[in-house]
Amino acid sequence: MRRLSLALVHHPVLDRQGDVITTAITNMDLHDMARSGRTYGASDLFVVHPVAAQRQLAERIQHHWLYGSGQRRIPDRAPPMALLRIVSSLEEAFEAMGGRDNLEVWVTSARDVGASCSTGQARQRLWQQGPPVMLLLGTGWGLAKNLINSADLCLEPLRAATETGFNHLSVRAACAILLDRLMGQRMDDADRLSTT
């Protein structure tokens, strides 16, 4: 299986009108996505934010769980929070992974954005030889179009089996579902895993 890292993107993302904005970091996103990432074997969770004060907030939250009273009270939170890599831009995250040319960037969107790949097809790609993968997950109303257009692969939107008229998952819920579909154990994995 290839190395998979996650990037929680706060800029450039969209608001409900489709304008490019910067969203705020939330404590719950950091905790829940780090726990999902640790559970499914993601190598890193890059928290991407251009505003220094927001990065400092994320660093304080991480420090609390790695070295502060949070670590002493609930030590099980430290391993997931150790996945956090707080960066000012996607370019900085790419460099931490060896540069943009040395990895595949995958994106997801709740909207139809043209050609997309099913999670089943993406799972097969992930289990084959290849460069590391960075999965970008957008806050707000999703990733800006330039990020989607520059990606190597766009995953199909997550949807219910029946039409509900609503499709706006939290980024942490989408992250957990995608990680399970991409890296979770499946009944047909037993044969493949026993031969590797």
C-alpha positions as CSV (number, residue, x, y, z in Angstrom):
1,M,0.0,0.0,0.0
2,R,1.2,3.5,-0.8
3,R,1.7,6.1,1.8
4,L,-1.4,8.3,2.3
5,S,-1.3,11.7,3.9
6,L,-4.3,14.0,4.5
7,A,-4.5,17.8,4.1
8,L,-7.2,19.7,5.9
9,V,-7.4,22.8,3.7
10,H,-8.7,26.1,5.2
11,H,-7.6,28.2,2.2
12,P,-8.4,28.4,-0.7
13,V,-11.9,27.1,0.0
14,L,-15.4,28.3,-1.0
15,D,-18.2,29.9,0.8
16,R,-21.9,29.1,0.1
17,Q,-21.9,31.7,-2.7
18,G,-18.9,30.1,-4.4
19,D,-16.4,32.9,-3.4
20,V,-12.9,32.0,-2.3
21,I,-12.5,32.5,1.4
22,T,-10.4,31.4,4.4
23,T,-12.1,29.4,7.1
24,A,-11.2,29.1,10.8
25,I,-9.6,26.0,12.4
26,T,-11.9,24.0,14.7
27,N,-10.8,21.9,17.6
28,M,-13.2,19.1,16.6
29,D,-11.8,18.8,13.0
30,L,-8.3,18.4,14.4
31,H,-9.3,15.8,16.9
32,D,-11.7,13.7,14.8
33,M,-9.6,13.7,11.6
34,A,-6.4,12.9,13.6
35,R,-8.2,10.0,15.2
36,S,-9.5,8.7,11.9
37,G,-6.1,9.1,10.3
38,R,-4.4,7.2,13.0
39,T,-7.0,4.4,13.0
40,Y,-6.7,3.9,9.2
41,G,-2.9,4.4,8.9
42,A,-2.5,7.8,7.4
43,S,1.0,9.0,7.7
44,D,0.3,12.7,8.3
45,L,-2.5,15.2,8.7
46,F,-1.4,18.5,7.3
47,V,-3.4,21.4,8.7
48,V,-3.2,24.1,6.1
49,H,-3.8,27.7,7.1
50,P,-2.3,31.0,5.9
51,V,-3.0,33.0,9.1
52,A,-0.3,32.7,11.8
53,A,-2.7,33.2,14.7
54,Q,-4.8,30.2,13.5
55,R,-1.7,28.0,13.1
56,Q,-0.7,29.0,16.6
57,L,-4.1,27.9,17.9
58,A,-3.6,24.5,16.2
59,E,-0.1,24.2,17.7
60,R,-1.5,25.0,21.2
61,I,-4.2,22.3,20.8
62,Q,-1.6,19.8,19.6
63,H,0.9,20.7,22.4
64,H,-1.8,20.3,25.0
65,W,-2.4,16.7,23.9
66,L,1.2,15.8,23.3
67,Y,2.9,17.4,26.3
68,G,0.3,19.2,28.5
69,S,-2.3,18.1,31.0
70,G,-4.3,16.5,28.2
71,Q,-1.5,14.0,27.6
72,R,-1.4,13.2,31.3
73,R,-5.2,12.8,31.6
74,I,-6.0,11.0,28.3
75,P,-2.7,9.6,26.9
76,D,-4.5,7.8,24.1
77,R,-5.1,11.2,22.4
78,A,-1.3,11.7,21.9
79,P,-0.7,9.3,19.0
80,P,-3.4,10.7,16.8
81,M,-2.4,14.3,17.6
82,A,1.2,13.5,16.7
83,L,0.0,13.1,13.0
84,L,-0.6,16.9,12.8
85,R,1.7,18.9,10.6
86,I,0.7,22.6,10.8
87,V,1.7,24.5,7.6
88,S,1.0,27.8,6.0
89,S,0.3,26.6,2.5
90,L,-0.2,23.5,0.4
91,E,3.2,24.1,-1.2
92,E,4.7,23.7,2.3
93,A,2.8,20.4,2.7
94,F,4.0,19.2,-0.7
95,E,7.6,20.0,0.2
96,A,7.3,18.1,3.4
97,M,6.3,15.0,1.3
98,G,9.2,15.4,-1.2
99,G,7.7,18.0,-3.5
100,R,4.6,18.2,-5.7
101,D,6.3,16.2,-8.5
102,N,6.9,13.3,-6.2
103,L,3.4,12.6,-5.1
104,E,-0.2,12.2,-6.4
105,V,-2.7,14.8,-5.2
106,W,-6.2,13.5,-4.8
107,V,-9.2,15.7,-4.1
108,T,-12.9,15.3,-3.2
109,S,-15.9,17.4,-3.6
110,A,-19.6,17.1,-2.7
111,R,-20.4,18.6,-6.1
112,D,-20.0,17.0,-9.5
113,V,-16.8,18.5,-10.9
114,G,-16.5,16.5,-14.1
115,A,-14.3,13.4,-14.5
116,S,-14.1,11.5,-11.2
117,C,-12.8,8.2,-9.9
118,S,-14.9,5.9,-7.7
119,T,-13.5,5.1,-4.2
120,G,-13.3,1.5,-5.3
121,Q,-11.0,2.4,-8.2
122,A,-9.0,4.8,-6.0
123,R,-8.6,2.0,-3.4
124,Q,-7.1,-0.3,-6.1
125,R,-4.7,2.5,-7.1
126,L,-3.7,3.0,-3.5
127,W,-2.9,-0.7,-3.0
128,Q,-0.6,-0.7,-6.1
129,Q,3.0,0.5,-6.3
130,G,3.3,4.2,-6.9
131,P,4.2,7.6,-5.3
132,P,2.7,8.8,-2.0
133,V,-0.8,10.2,-2.1
134,M,-2.0,13.4,-0.5
135,L,-5.8,13.6,-0.1
136,L,-7.0,17.2,0.1
137,L,-10.1,17.8,2.2
138,G,-11.7,21.2,2.0
139,T,-13.5,23.1,4.8
140,G,-16.3,25.6,4.3
141,W,-18.2,24.7,1.1
142,G,-15.3,22.8,-0.4
143,L,-12.0,23.2,-2.2
144,A,-11.5,26.1,-4.6
145,K,-11.7,25.2,-8.3
146,N,-8.0,25.7,-8.9
147,L,-7.2,23.0,-6.4
148,I,-9.7,20.6,-8.0
149,N,-8.4,21.4,-11.5
150,S,-4.8,20.9,-10.6
151,A,-5.3,17.5,-8.8
152,D,-4.1,14.2,-10.2
153,L,-7.4,12.5,-9.3
154,C,-10.8,13.6,-8.2
155,L,-12.9,11.2,-6.1
156,E,-16.6,10.9,-6.8
157,P,-18.8,12.7,-4.4
158,L,-20.0,10.8,-1.3
159,R,-23.8,10.2,-1.6
160,A,-26.6,8.3,0.0
161,A,-28.0,5.4,-2.0
162,T,-31.3,7.2,-2.3
163,E,-31.9,10.9,-3.2
164,T,-32.2,12.9,0.1
165,G,-32.0,16.4,-1.4
166,F,-29.0,17.1,1.0
167,N,-25.3,16.5,0.6
168,H,-23.2,18.6,2.9
169,L,-21.2,16.4,5.3
170,S,-18.8,17.9,7.8
171,V,-15.2,17.5,6.6
172,R,-14.4,15.2,9.5
173,A,-17.3,12.9,8.6
174,A,-16.3,12.9,4.9
175,C,-12.7,12.1,6.0
176,A,-13.8,9.1,8.1
177,I,-16.0,7.7,5.3
178,L,-13.3,8.1,2.7
179,L,-10.6,6.6,4.9
180,D,-12.8,3.6,5.5
181,R,-13.5,3.1,1.8
182,L,-9.9,3.6,0.8
183,M,-8.0,1.9,3.6
184,G,-10.6,-0.1,5.6
185,Q,-10.6,-3.8,5.8
186,R,-13.0,-5.5,3.3
187,M,-14.2,-9.1,3.2
188,D,-12.2,-9.7,-0.1
189,D,-9.0,-8.4,1.6
190,A,-8.4,-11.6,3.4
191,D,-7.0,-13.4,0.3
192,R,-4.8,-10.4,-0.7
193,L,-3.5,-9.7,2.8
194,S,-2.6,-13.4,3.4
195,T,-0.3,-13.4,0.3
196,T,1.6,-10.2,1.1
